[in-house]
């Protein structure tokens, strides 16, 4: 009985060793190509919210692939910088237009459409007496 168990154990160890080492010409475990970024951000149009939500970065042995993450973050940073510059440009143009418009009447309207305001002199406060009042001393 002892010899039978010993022989069975040797056969099992040999079978496992051949399976792991790949005792034949063909490998048992095929090499898998590394994951690549299959859904990159669009280059022909601005990046939208749906593009960012649909972005799936490939996973590597120790997390995400740094090159793919750097590319995605670089593209998003460039898009944000471009949008910030455009917003600042539009805000300054709007501020200039509002400052210009505040000082003049609307020249595009016809004369009958413009509000008619008569010029009035500003109200003057009552003038003080040139001499101090004898009772109060002022």
N, CA, C and O atoms as a GROMACS GRO file, in nm:
protein
  552
    1UNK      N    1   0.082  -0.119   0.000
    1UNK     CA    2   0.000   0.000   0.000
    1UNK      C    3   0.087   0.126   0.000
    1UNK      O    4   0.056   0.224  -0.067
    2UNK      N    5   0.196   0.121   0.076
    2UNK     CA    6   0.286   0.235   0.081
    2UNK      C    7   0.344   0.263  -0.056
    2UNK      O    8   0.349   0.378  -0.100
    3UNK      N    9   0.389   0.158  -0.123
    3UNK     CA   10   0.449   0.175  -0.254
    3UNK      C   11   0.349   0.228  -0.356
    3UNK      O   12   0.386   0.303  -0.447
    4UNK      N   13   0.225   0.190  -0.343
    4UNK     CA   14   0.122   0.239  -0.435
    4UNK      C   15   0.100   0.390  -0.418
    4UNK      O   16   0.090   0.462  -0.517
    5UNK      N   17   0.092   0.438  -0.294
    5UNK     CA   18   0.075   0.582  -0.268
    5UNK      C   19   0.196   0.661  -0.315
    5UNK      O   20   0.182   0.770  -0.370
    6UNK      N   21   0.312   0.607  -0.294
    6UNK     CA   22   0.434   0.675  -0.338
    6UNK      C   23   0.437   0.685  -0.490
    6UNK      O   24   0.472   0.790  -0.544
    7UNK      N   25   0.402   0.578  -0.559
    7UNK     CA   26   0.400   0.579  -0.704
    7UNK      C   27   0.294   0.677  -0.757
    7UNK      O   28   0.320   0.746  -0.855
    8UNK      N   29   0.177   0.684  -0.695
    8UNK     CA   30   0.072   0.776  -0.736
    8UNK      C   31   0.116   0.921  -0.718
    8UNK      O   32   0.088   1.007  -0.801
    9UNK      N   33   0.186   0.947  -0.609
    9UNK     CA   34   0.233   1.082  -0.584
    9UNK      C   35   0.339   1.122  -0.686
    9UNK      O   36   0.340   1.237  -0.730
   10UNK      N   37   0.428   1.034  -0.725
   10UNK     CA   38   0.530   1.063  -0.825
   10UNK      C   39   0.464   1.091  -0.960
   10UNK      O   40   0.506   1.183  -1.031
   11UNK      N   41   0.363   1.014  -0.996
   11UNK     CA   42   0.293   1.036  -1.122
   11UNK      C   43   0.223   1.173  -1.123
   11UNK      O   44   0.230   1.244  -1.223
   12UNK      N   45   0.158   1.210  -1.014
   12UNK     CA   46   0.088   1.340  -1.006
   12UNK      C   47   0.189   1.454  -1.014
   12UNK      O   48   0.164   1.551  -1.085
   13UNK      N   49   0.299   1.446  -0.945
   13UNK     CA   50   0.401   1.552  -0.948
   13UNK      C   51   0.459   1.564  -1.088
   13UNK      O   52   0.482   1.675  -1.135
   14UNK      N   53   0.484   1.454  -1.156
   14UNK     CA   54   0.538   1.457  -1.292
   14UNK      C   55   0.437   1.520  -1.388
   14UNK      O   56   0.475   1.598  -1.475
   15UNK      N   57   0.310   1.486  -1.374
   15UNK     CA   58   0.207   1.542  -1.462
   15UNK      C   59   0.196   1.693  -1.443
   15UNK      O   60   0.185   1.767  -1.540
   16UNK      N   61   0.197   1.738  -1.320
   16UNK     CA   62   0.188   1.882  -1.292
   16UNK      C   63   0.312   1.954  -1.344
   16UNK      O   64   0.302   2.063  -1.400
   17UNK      N   65   0.428   1.895  -1.327
   17UNK     CA   66   0.551   1.956  -1.376
   17UNK      C   67   0.549   1.968  -1.527
   17UNK      O   68   0.586   2.072  -1.580
   18UNK      N   69   0.507   1.864  -1.598
   18UNK     CA   70   0.499   1.871  -1.744
   18UNK      C   71   0.395   1.974  -1.790
   18UNK      O   72   0.415   2.041  -1.891
   19UNK      N   73   0.288   1.985  -1.718
   19UNK     CA   74   0.184   2.082  -1.755
   19UNK      C   75   0.234   2.225  -1.738
   19UNK      O   76   0.206   2.311  -1.821
   20UNK      N   77   0.307   2.250  -1.630
   20UNK     CA   78   0.356   2.386  -1.604
   20UNK      C   79   0.469   2.422  -1.699
   20UNK      O   80   0.471   2.532  -1.754
   21UNK      N   81   0.561   2.332  -1.718
   21UNK     CA   82   0.676   2.359  -1.802
   21UNK      C   83   0.635   2.359  -1.949
   21UNK      O   84   0.698   2.426  -2.030
   22UNK      N   85   0.532   2.287  -1.984
   22UNK     CA   86   0.489   2.281  -2.123
   22UNK      C   87   0.571   2.180  -2.199
   22UNK      O   88   0.642   2.215  -2.293
   23UNK      N   89   0.562   2.058  -2.159
   23UNK     CA   90   0.644   1.950  -2.212
   23UNK      C   91   0.639   1.932  -2.363
   23UNK      O   92   0.719   1.855  -2.414
   24UNK      N   93   0.550   1.998  -2.437
   24UNK     CA   94   0.543   1.977  -2.582
   24UNK      C   95   0.599   2.095  -2.658
   24UNK      O   96   0.662   2.185  -2.601
   25UNK      N   97   0.575   2.093  -2.788
   25UNK     CA   98   0.623   2.201  -2.873
   25UNK      C   99   0.538   2.327  -2.862
   25UNK      O  100   0.590   2.438  -2.876
   26UNK      N  101   0.411   2.313  -2.836
   26UNK     CA  102   0.323   2.431  -2.824
   26UNK      C  103   0.308   2.469  -2.677
   26UNK      O  104   0.298   2.384  -2.589
   27UNK      N  105   0.308   2.597  -2.653
   27UNK     CA  106   0.293   2.646  -2.516
   27UNK      C  107   0.148   2.632  -2.473
   27UNK      O  108   0.056   2.650  -2.553
   28UNK      N  109   0.128   2.600  -2.350
   28UNK     CA  110  -0.008   2.583  -2.298
   28UNK      C  111  -0.072   2.720  -2.277
   28UNK      O  112  -0.187   2.742  -2.315
   29UNK      N  113   0.002   2.811  -2.216
   29UNK     CA  114  -0.050   2.946  -2.193
   29UNK      C  115   0.004   3.038  -2.301
   29UNK      O  116   0.125   3.056  -2.315
   30UNK      N  117  -0.085   3.096  -2.377
   30UNK     CA  118  -0.046   3.187  -2.483
   30UNK      C  119  -0.012   3.324  -2.425
   30UNK      O  120  -0.073   3.368  -2.328
   31UNK      N  121   0.087   3.390  -2.485
   31UNK     CA  122   0.119   3.525  -2.442
   31UNK      C  123   0.009   3.620  -2.490
   31UNK      O  124  -0.035   3.614  -2.604
   32UNK      N  125  -0.034   3.706  -2.400
   32UNK     CA  126  -0.140   3.801  -2.431
   32UNK      C  127  -0.076   3.936  -2.462
   32UNK      O  128   0.012   3.983  -2.390
   33UNK      N  129  -0.121   3.996  -2.569
   33UNK     CA  130  -0.071   4.128  -2.604
   33UNK      C  131  -0.116   4.228  -2.499
   33UNK      O  132  -0.228   4.217  -2.449
   34UNK      N  133  -0.032   4.325  -2.465
   34UNK     CA  134  -0.073   4.423  -2.364
   34UNK      C  135  -0.191   4.506  -2.414
   34UNK      O  136  -0.205   4.532  -2.534
   35UNK      N  137  -0.273   4.548  -2.319
   35UNK     CA  138  -0.389   4.630  -2.353
   35UNK      C  139  -0.342   4.764  -2.408
   35UNK      O  140  -0.244   4.822  -2.359
   36UNK      N  141  -0.411   4.811  -2.507
   36UNK     CA  142  -0.382   4.942  -2.564
   36UNK      C  143  -0.505   5.029  -2.547
   36UNK      O  144  -0.616   4.979  -2.534
   37UNK      N  145  -0.484   5.159  -2.546
   37UNK     CA  146  -0.594   5.254  -2.536
   37UNK      C  147  -0.676   5.244  -2.664
   37UNK      O  148  -0.631   5.286  -2.770
   38UNK      N  149  -0.796   5.187  -2.652
   38UNK     CA  150  -0.878   5.163  -2.771
   38UNK      C  151  -0.976   5.275  -2.799
   38UNK      O  152  -1.029   5.283  -2.910
   39UNK      N  153  -1.000   5.360  -2.704
   39UNK     CA  154  -1.099   5.466  -2.722
   39UNK      C  155  -1.034   5.601  -2.688
   39UNK      O  156  -1.069   5.662  -2.587
   40UNK      N  157  -0.941   5.648  -2.772
   40UNK     CA  158  -0.873   5.774  -2.738
   40UNK      C  159  -0.966   5.893  -2.751
   40UNK      O  160  -1.073   5.885  -2.811
   41UNK      N  161  -0.924   6.002  -2.694
   41UNK     CA  162  -1.002   6.125  -2.704
   41UNK      C  163  -0.999   6.175  -2.849
   41UNK      O  164  -0.898   6.158  -2.918
   42UNK      N  165  -1.108   6.235  -2.896
   42UNK     CA  166  -1.112   6.278  -3.037
   42UNK      C  167  -1.013   6.391  -3.063
   42UNK      O  168  -0.990   6.478  -2.978
   43UNK      N  169  -0.955   6.388  -3.182
   43UNK     CA  170  -0.859   6.492  -3.218
   43UNK      C  171  -0.917   6.591  -3.318
   43UNK      O  172  -0.858   6.696  -3.343
   44UNK      N  173  -1.032   6.559  -3.375
   44UNK     CA  174  -1.091   6.646  -3.479
   44UNK      C  175  -1.192   6.744  -3.423
   44UNK      O  176  -1.239   6.831  -3.496
   45UNK      N  177  -1.228   6.732  -3.296
   45UNK     CA  178  -1.327   6.821  -3.236
   45UNK      C  179  -1.291   6.841  -3.089
   45UNK      O  180  -1.211   6.765  -3.034
   46UNK      N  181  -1.351   6.941  -3.024
   46UNK     CA  182  -1.324   6.960  -2.881
   46UNK      C  183  -1.375   6.842  -2.798
   46UNK      O  184  -1.473   6.777  -2.834
   47UNK      N  185  -1.307   6.817  -2.689
   47UNK     CA  186  -1.345   6.708  -2.600
   47UNK      C  187  -1.469   6.749  -2.522
   47UNK      O  188  -1.476   6.860  -2.469
   48UNK      N  189  -1.566   6.660  -2.517
   48UNK     CA  190  -1.689   6.688  -2.443
   48UNK      C  191  -1.700   6.600  -2.320
   48UNK      O  192  -1.617   6.513  -2.295
   49UNK      N  193  -1.804   6.626  -2.243
   49UNK     CA  194  -1.826   6.549  -2.120
   49UNK      C  195  -1.845   6.401  -2.149
   49UNK      O  196  -1.794   6.317  -2.076
   50UNK      N  197  -1.917   6.368  -2.256
   50UNK     CA  198  -1.940   6.228  -2.290
   50UNK      C  199  -1.810   6.157  -2.326
   50UNK      O  200  -1.793   6.039  -2.297
   51UNK      N  201  -1.716   6.229  -2.390
   51UNK     CA  202  -1.587   6.170  -2.424
   51UNK      C  203  -1.508   6.134  -2.298
   51UNK      O  204  -1.447   6.028  -2.291
   52UNK      N  205  -1.511   6.222  -2.200
   52UNK     CA  206  -1.438   6.195  -2.076
   52UNK      C  207  -1.502   6.080  -1.999
   52UNK      O  208  -1.433   5.996  -1.943
   53UNK      N  209  -1.636   6.077  -1.997
   53UNK     CA  210  -1.704   5.967  -1.927
   53UNK      C  211  -1.683   5.833  -1.996
   53UNK      O  212  -1.680   5.730  -1.930
   54UNK      N  213  -1.668   5.833  -2.128
   54UNK     CA  214  -1.649   5.708  -2.201
   54UNK      C  215  -1.503   5.662  -2.203
   54UNK      O  216  -1.475   5.549  -2.246
   55UNK      N  217  -1.411   5.745  -2.159
   55UNK     CA  218  -1.269   5.711  -2.162
   55UNK      C  219  -1.240   5.599  -2.064
   55UNK      O  220  -1.271   5.611  -1.945
   56UNK      N  221  -1.182   5.491  -2.113
   56UNK     CA  222  -1.142   5.379  -2.028
   56UNK      C  223  -0.995   5.353  -2.052
   56UNK      O  224  -0.955   5.316  -2.162
   57UNK      N  225  -0.915   5.372  -1.950
   57UNK     CA  226  -0.772   5.354  -1.962
   57UNK      C  227  -0.736   5.208  -1.939
   57UNK      O  228  -0.794   5.144  -1.851
   58UNK      N  229  -0.642   5.154  -2.016
   58UNK     CA  230  -0.604   5.013  -1.998
   58UNK      C  231  -0.527   4.992  -1.868
   58UNK      O  232  -0.451   5.078  -1.824
   59UNK      N  233  -0.548   4.876  -1.810
   59UNK     CA  234  -0.485   4.842  -1.683
   59UNK      C  235  -0.358   4.764  -1.711
   59UNK      O  236  -0.356   4.676  -1.796
   60UNK      N  237  -0.252   4.797  -1.640
   60UNK     CA  238  -0.124   4.726  -1.651
   60UNK      C  239  -0.102   4.643  -1.525
   60UNK      O  240  -0.192   4.633  -1.440
   61UNK      N  241   0.015   4.585  -1.513
   61UNK     CA  242   0.043   4.498  -1.399
   61UNK      C  243   0.033   4.572  -1.266
   61UNK      O  244  -0.015   4.516  -1.167
   62UNK      N  245   0.077   4.697  -1.262
   62UNK     CA  246   0.073   4.772  -1.137
   62UNK      C  247  -0.012   4.897  -1.150
   62UNK      O  248   0.033   5.006  -1.115
   63UNK      N  249  -0.131   4.885  -1.200
   63UNK     CA  250  -0.219   5.001  -1.213
   63UNK      C  251  -0.243   5.035  -1.358
   63UNK      O  252  -0.252   4.947  -1.443
   64UNK      N  253  -0.254   5.163  -1.386
   64UNK     CA  254  -0.279   5.209  -1.522
   64UNK      C  255  -0.147   5.236  -1.593
   64UNK      O  256  -0.045   5.262  -1.530
   65UNK      N  257  -0.151   5.231  -1.725
   65UNK     CA  258  -0.032   5.260  -1.804
   65UNK      C  259  -0.006   5.409  -1.800
   65UNK      O  260  -0.092   5.490  -1.836
   66UNK      N  261   0.113   5.446  -1.756
   66UNK     CA  262   0.146   5.587  -1.735
   66UNK      C  263   0.140   5.668  -1.863
   66UNK      O  264   0.093   5.782  -1.862
   67UNK      N  265   0.186   5.612  -1.973
   67UNK     CA  266   0.188   5.688  -2.098
   67UNK      C  267   0.046   5.724  -2.142
   67UNK      O  268   0.022   5.836  -2.188
   68UNK      N  269  -0.046   5.630  -2.129
   68UNK     CA  270  -0.185   5.658  -2.169
   68UNK      C  271  -0.249   5.761  -2.077
   68UNK      O  272  -0.321   5.850  -2.124
   69UNK      N  273  -0.223   5.750  -1.948
   69UNK     CA  274  -0.278   5.846  -1.852
   69UNK      C  275  -0.220   5.985  -1.878
   69UNK      O  276  -0.292   6.084  -1.875
   70UNK      N  277  -0.089   5.993  -1.902
   70UNK     CA  278  -0.025   6.122  -1.930
   70UNK      C  279  -0.080   6.184  -2.058
   70UNK      O  280  -0.103   6.305  -2.063
   71UNK      N  281  -0.102   6.103  -2.160
   71UNK     CA  282  -0.158   6.155  -2.286
   71UNK      C  283  -0.298   6.210  -2.264
   71UNK      O  284  -0.330   6.319  -2.311
   72UNK      N  285  -0.382   6.136  -2.192
   72UNK     CA  286  -0.520   6.180  -2.168
   72UNK      C  287  -0.523   6.307  -2.084
   72UNK      O  288  -0.597   6.400  -2.114
   73UNK      N  289  -0.442   6.312  -1.979
   73UNK     CA  290  -0.440   6.431  -1.893
   73UNK      C  291  -0.381   6.551  -1.966
   73UNK      O  292  -0.427   6.664  -1.948
   74UNK      N  293  -0.281   6.528  -2.049
   74UNK     CA  294  -0.224   6.638  -2.128
   74UNK      C  295  -0.325   6.695  -2.225
   74UNK      O  296  -0.334   6.817  -2.241
   75UNK      N  297  -0.401   6.609  -2.290
   75UNK     CA  298  -0.504   6.656  -2.385
   75UNK      C  299  -0.613   6.733  -2.311
   75UNK      O  300  -0.656   6.838  -2.357
   76UNK      N  301  -0.659   6.680  -2.197
   76UNK     CA  302  -0.763   6.750  -2.121
   76UNK      C  303  -0.712   6.884  -2.069
   76UNK      O  304  -0.786   6.982  -2.068
   77UNK      N  305  -0.586   6.890  -2.025
   77UNK     CA  306  -0.529   7.016  -1.978
   77UNK      C  307  -0.520   7.119  -2.090
   77UNK      O  308  -0.548   7.237  -2.067
   78UNK      N  309  -0.482   7.076  -2.210
   78UNK     CA  310  -0.475   7.168  -2.324
   78UNK      C  311  -0.613   7.220  -2.361
   78UNK      O  312  -0.629   7.338  -2.392
   79UNK      N  313  -0.714   7.133  -2.357
   79UNK     CA  314  -0.851   7.175  -2.388
   79UNK      C  315  -0.900   7.278  -2.287
   79UNK      O  316  -0.962   7.377  -2.324
   80UNK      N  317  -0.873   7.254  -2.159
   80UNK     CA  318  -0.916   7.347  -2.055
   80UNK      C  319  -0.845   7.481  -2.068
   80UNK      O  320  -0.907   7.586  -2.051
   81UNK      N  321  -0.716   7.480  -2.098
   81UNK     CA  322  -0.641   7.605  -2.115
   81UNK      C  323  -0.695   7.684  -2.234
   81UNK      O  324  -0.706   7.806  -2.228
   82UNK      N  325  -0.727   7.614  -2.342
   82UNK     CA  326  -0.781   7.681  -2.460
   82UNK      C  327  -0.918   7.742  -2.430
   82UNK      O  328  -0.948   7.854  -2.473
   83UNK      N  329  -1.000   7.669  -2.357
   83UNK     CA  330  -1.132   7.722  -2.322
   83UNK      C  331  -1.121   7.839  -2.225
   83UNK      O  332  -1.197   7.936  -2.238
   84UNK      N  333  -1.029   7.833  -2.129
   84UNK     CA  334  -1.010   7.944  -2.037
   84UNK      C  335  -0.965   8.070  -2.110
   84UNK      O  336  -1.011   8.180  -2.080
   85UNK      N  337  -0.875   8.054  -2.206
   85UNK     CA  338  -0.828   8.169  -2.284
   85UNK      C  339  -0.943   8.228  -2.366
   85UNK      O  340  -0.956   8.350  -2.375
   86UNK      N  341  -1.025   8.144  -2.424
   86UNK     CA  342  -1.139   8.193  -2.503
   86UNK      C  343  -1.241   8.264  -2.414
   86UNK      O  344  -1.295   8.367  -2.454
   87UNK      N  345  -1.267   8.211  -2.296
   87UNK     CA  346  -1.360   8.275  -2.203
   87UNK      C  347  -1.307   8.412  -2.160
   87UNK      O  348  -1.383   8.508  -2.156
   88UNK      N  349  -1.177   8.420  -2.128
   88UNK     CA  350  -1.118   8.549  -2.089
   88UNK      C  351  -1.126   8.650  -2.203
   88UNK      O  352  -1.153   8.767  -2.180
   89UNK      N  353  -1.102   8.604  -2.326
   89UNK     CA  354  -1.111   8.693  -2.442
   89UNK      C  355  -1.253   8.745  -2.459
   89UNK      O  356  -1.273   8.864  -2.484
   90UNK      N  357  -1.352   8.658  -2.447
   90UNK     CA  358  -1.491   8.701  -2.463
   90UNK      C  359  -1.536   8.793  -2.350
   90UNK      O  360  -1.610   8.889  -2.374
   91UNK      N  361  -1.490   8.766  -2.227
   91UNK     CA  362  -1.527   8.852  -2.114
   91UNK      C  363  -1.467   8.992  -2.130
   91UNK      O  364  -1.533   9.091  -2.100
   92UNK      N  365  -1.343   9.000  -2.176
   92UNK     CA  366  -1.283   9.133  -2.195
   92UNK      C  367  -1.352   9.207  -2.309
   92UNK      O  368  -1.370   9.329  -2.300
   93UNK      N  369  -1.391   9.138  -2.415
   93UNK     CA  370  -1.463   9.203  -2.524
   93UNK      C  371  -1.600   9.252  -2.476
   93UNK      O  372  -1.645   9.360  -2.515
   94UNK      N  373  -1.666   9.172  -2.393
   94UNK     CA  374  -1.797   9.212  -2.340
   94UNK      C  375  -1.784   9.332  -2.247
   94UNK      O  376  -1.866   9.423  -2.251
   95UNK      N  377  -1.680   9.332  -2.163
   95UNK     CA  378  -1.660   9.446  -2.073
   95UNK      C  379  -1.632   9.573  -2.152
   95UNK      O  380  -1.681   9.680  -2.116
   96UNK      N  381  -1.552   9.562  -2.258
   96UNK     CA  382  -1.524   9.680  -2.341
   96UNK      C  383  -1.649   9.730  -2.412
   96UNK      O  384  -1.670   9.851  -2.423
   97UNK      N  385  -1.731   9.638  -2.460
   97UNK     CA  386  -1.855   9.678  -2.528
   97UNK      C  387  -1.952   9.743  -2.429
   97UNK      O  388  -2.019   9.841  -2.464
   98UNK      N  389  -1.959   9.691  -2.308
   98UNK     CA  390  -2.049   9.750  -2.208
   98UNK      C  391  -2.000   9.887  -2.166
   98UNK      O  392  -2.080   9.978  -2.145
   99UNK      N  393  -1.868   9.905  -2.152
   99UNK     CA  394  -1.814  10.036  -2.114
   99UNK      C  395  -1.839  10.138  -2.224
   99UNK      O  396  -1.870  10.253  -2.195
  100UNK      N  397  -1.825  10.098  -2.349
  100UNK     CA  398  -1.848  10.188  -2.461
  100UNK      C  399  -1.995  10.224  -2.471
  100UNK      O  400  -2.030  10.339  -2.498
  101UNK      N  401  -2.080  10.128  -2.450
  101UNK     CA  402  -2.224  10.149  -2.464
  101UNK      C  403  -2.280  10.236  -2.350
  101UNK      O  404  -2.377  10.309  -2.371
  102UNK      N  405  -2.221  10.229  -2.234
  102UNK     CA  406  -2.273  10.304  -2.119
  102UNK      C  407  -2.258  10.454  -2.140
  102UNK      O  408  -2.335  10.532  -2.083
  103UNK      N  409  -2.162  10.498  -2.219
  103UNK     CA  410  -2.137  10.640  -2.236
  103UNK      C  411  -2.213  10.705  -2.350
  103UNK      O  412  -2.217  10.828  -2.355
  104UNK      N  413  -2.274  10.632  -2.440
  104UNK     CA  414  -2.341  10.692  -2.556
  104UNK      C  415  -2.483  10.639  -2.573
  104UNK      O  416  -2.518  10.532  -2.522
  105UNK      N  417  -2.563  10.717  -2.645
  105UNK     CA  418  -2.695  10.666  -2.678
  105UNK      C  419  -2.682  10.557  -2.784
  105UNK      O  420  -2.580  10.546  -2.852
  106UNK      N  421  -2.786  10.481  -2.798
  106UNK     CA  422  -2.785  10.373  -2.896
  106UNK      C  423  -2.799  10.435  -3.034
  106UNK      O  424  -2.906  10.486  -3.068
  107UNK      N  425  -2.695  10.431  -3.114
  107UNK     CA  426  -2.694  10.495  -3.245
  107UNK      C  427  -2.767  10.412  -3.350
  107UNK      O  428  -2.795  10.463  -3.459
  108UNK      N  429  -2.797  10.288  -3.320
  108UNK     CA  430  -2.865  10.204  -3.418
  108UNK      C  431  -3.015  10.228  -3.420
  108UNK      O  432  -3.082  10.191  -3.517
  109UNK      N  433  -3.068  10.288  -3.317
  109UNK     CA  434  -3.212  10.314  -3.313
  109UNK      C  435  -3.244  10.442  -3.389
  109UNK      O  436  -3.161  10.532  -3.399
  110UNK      N  437  -3.362  10.448  -3.440
  110UNK     CA  438  -3.409  10.569  -3.508
  110UNK      C  439  -3.430  10.680  -3.405
  110UNK      O  440  -3.451  10.650  -3.287
  111UNK      N  441  -3.426  10.806  -3.444
  111UNK     CA  442  -3.440  10.916  -3.349
  111UNK      C  443  -3.572  10.910  -3.271
  111UNK      O  444  -3.574  10.947  -3.153
  112UNK      N  445  -3.680  10.864  -3.332
  112UNK     CA  446  -3.807  10.859  -3.259
  112UNK      C  447  -3.807  10.745  -3.157
  112UNK      O  448  -3.887  10.747  -3.063
  113UNK      N  449  -3.719  10.645  -3.173
  113UNK     CA  450  -3.714  10.534  -3.078
  113UNK      C  451  -3.626  10.566  -2.957
  113UNK      O  452  -3.639  10.503  -2.852
  114UNK      N  453  -3.537  10.664  -2.971
  114UNK     CA  454  -3.448  10.697  -2.861
  114UNK      C  455  -3.525  10.767  -2.751
  114UNK      O  456  -3.616  10.844  -2.779
  115UNK      N  457  -3.491  10.741  -2.630
  115UNK     CA  458  -3.558  10.811  -2.521
  115UNK      C  459  -3.522  10.959  -2.522
  115UNK      O  460  -3.405  10.995  -2.534
  116UNK      N  461  -3.622  11.044  -2.510
  116UNK     CA  462  -3.601  11.189  -2.510
  116UNK      C  463  -3.585  11.234  -2.366
  116UNK      O  464  -3.679  11.225  -2.285
  117UNK      N  465  -3.470  11.281  -2.335
  117UNK     CA  466  -3.446  11.331  -2.200
  117UNK      C  467  -3.402  11.476  -2.213
  117UNK      O  468  -3.313  11.509  -2.291
  118UNK      N  469  -3.464  11.558  -2.136
  118UNK     CA  470  -3.427  11.700  -2.135
  118UNK      C  471  -3.315  11.720  -2.035
  118UNK      O  472  -3.306  11.650  -1.934
  119UNK      N  473  -3.230  11.815  -2.065
  119UNK     CA  474  -3.120  11.840  -1.975
  119UNK      C  475  -3.170  11.929  -1.862
  119UNK      O  476  -3.234  12.031  -1.886
  120UNK      N  477  -3.139  11.889  -1.739
  120UNK     CA  478  -3.175  11.968  -1.622
  120UNK      C  479  -3.047  11.999  -1.547
  120UNK      O  480  -2.958  11.916  -1.535
  121UNK      N  481  -3.041  12.120  -1.497
  121UNK     CA  482  -2.925  12.159  -1.416
  121UNK      C  483  -2.932  12.086  -1.283
  121UNK      O  484  -3.041  12.069  -1.228
  122UNK      N  485  -2.820  12.045  -1.230
  122UNK     CA  486  -2.823  11.978  -1.101
  122UNK      C  487  -2.871  12.073  -0.992
  122UNK      O  488  -2.845  12.193  -0.994
  123UNK      N  489  -2.942  12.014  -0.897
  123UNK     CA  490  -2.995  12.098  -0.788
  123UNK      C  491  -2.881  12.142  -0.699
  123UNK      O  492  -2.793  12.064  -0.664
  124UNK      N  493  -2.884  12.272  -0.663
  124UNK     CA  494  -2.780  12.330  -0.578
  124UNK      C  495  -2.832  12.333  -0.435
  124UNK      O  496  -2.948  12.367  -0.412
  125UNK      N  497  -2.749  12.299  -0.339
  125UNK     CA  498  -2.793  12.313  -0.200
  125UNK      C  499  -2.802  12.461  -0.166
  125UNK      O  500  -2.732  12.542  -0.227
  126UNK      N  501  -2.886  12.498  -0.072
  126UNK     CA  502  -2.898  12.640  -0.037
  126UNK      C  503  -2.765  12.695   0.011
  126UNK      O  504  -2.691  12.631   0.086
  127UNK      N  505  -2.736  12.813  -0.034
  127UNK     CA  506  -2.609  12.877   0.001
  127UNK      C  507  -2.611  12.920   0.146
  127UNK      O  508  -2.713  12.963   0.199
  128UNK      N  509  -2.495  12.907   0.209
  128UNK     CA  510  -2.486  12.949   0.349
  128UNK      C  511  -2.465  13.100   0.354
  128UNK      O  512  -2.416  13.162   0.260
  129UNK      N  513  -2.504  13.152   0.464
  129UNK     CA  514  -2.487  13.298   0.482
  129UNK      C  515  -2.339  13.329   0.491
  129UNK      O  516  -2.264  13.255   0.554
  130UNK      N  517  -2.296  13.438   0.428
  130UNK     CA  518  -2.155  13.471   0.428
  130UNK      C  519  -2.104  13.512   0.566
  130UNK      O  520  -1.984  13.504   0.593
  131UNK      N  521  -2.195  13.557   0.654
  131UNK     CA  522  -2.151  13.600   0.787
  131UNK      C  523  -2.206  13.507   0.891
  131UNK      O  524  -2.319  13.459   0.876
  132UNK      N  525  -2.132  13.479   0.996
  132UNK     CA  526  -2.184  13.389   1.099
  132UNK      C  527  -2.302  13.452   1.172
  132UNK      O  528  -2.311  13.573   1.189
  133UNK      N  529  -2.391  13.365   1.211
  133UNK     CA  530  -2.509  13.408   1.284
  133UNK      C  531  -2.466  13.458   1.422
  133UNK      O  532  -2.387  13.393   1.492
  134UNK      N  533  -2.517  13.574   1.461
  134UNK     CA  534  -2.474  13.632   1.588
  134UNK      C  535  -2.524  13.552   1.707
  134UNK      O  536  -2.458  13.546   1.811
  135UNK      N  537  -2.640  13.491   1.694
  135UNK     CA  538  -2.695  13.420   1.809
  135UNK      C  539  -2.620  13.289   1.833
  135UNK      O  540  -2.588  13.257   1.947
  136UNK      N  541  -2.591  13.213   1.729
  136UNK     CA  542  -2.527  13.084   1.747
  136UNK      C  543  -2.375  13.092   1.737
  136UNK      O  544  -2.307  13.003   1.788
  137UNK      N  545  -2.322  13.194   1.676
  137UNK     CA  546  -2.180  13.211   1.664
  137UNK      C  547  -2.121  13.132   1.548
  137UNK      O  548  -1.999  13.116   1.538
  138UNK      N  549  -2.206  13.084   1.464
  138UNK     CA  550  -2.155  13.010   1.349
  138UNK      C  551  -2.152  13.093   1.226
  138UNK      O  552  -2.112  13.045   1.120
   0.00000   0.00000   0.00000
